[in-house]
Amino acid sequence: MDITLQVVIDAPAHAIRGDAKIACRYRAGDIVGVYLSDEILAPPNPSTRMGFVHITNAPDTYSFNTIKRVLTQPIITTHGGVDRRRAWRIPPSILPISARTTLINDREISYSWAQARPYVRKKLVVSLYDPSQDDEDTALVDEDLNG
């Protein structure tokens, strides 16, 4: 199965009020959509804030809907509020420089599942109102897709 992740390339920078809203806004690398690659009919528009990470050979042991549900879930607090809009991202800082440059300039890159998986990271909230402090050392593993 071939899938495509839609990711934020240029994070929004407009002014908003409220620490919780600021902490919950999209960040560069956030995964905002997951599609079957066959559904992508045109290259991304270079004037948008979004780009595509095309992934070949995603495992058929997990349904597409499971992968989509897991990778686009928000981080919810125990009282039902949203701490982060997305729990998973591909932090641009950990991509190889050539891949990061291609993603920024062309708005798309391609990887196999085995190549992409170490770059897909789970956010762990450290400071409620400071997303720059989130721990993103946890790479995607099979157990994440079993839940």
Secondary structure, DSSP 8 states (H G I E B T S, - for coil): --EEEEEESS--------HHHHHHS--TTBEEEEEEGGG--S---TTSSEEEEEEES--TTS-HHHHHHHHT--EE-TTS-EEES-SEE--GGGS-HHHHHHHHHHSEEEEEHHHHGGG-EEEE-SSTT-GGG-EEEEE--HHHHH-
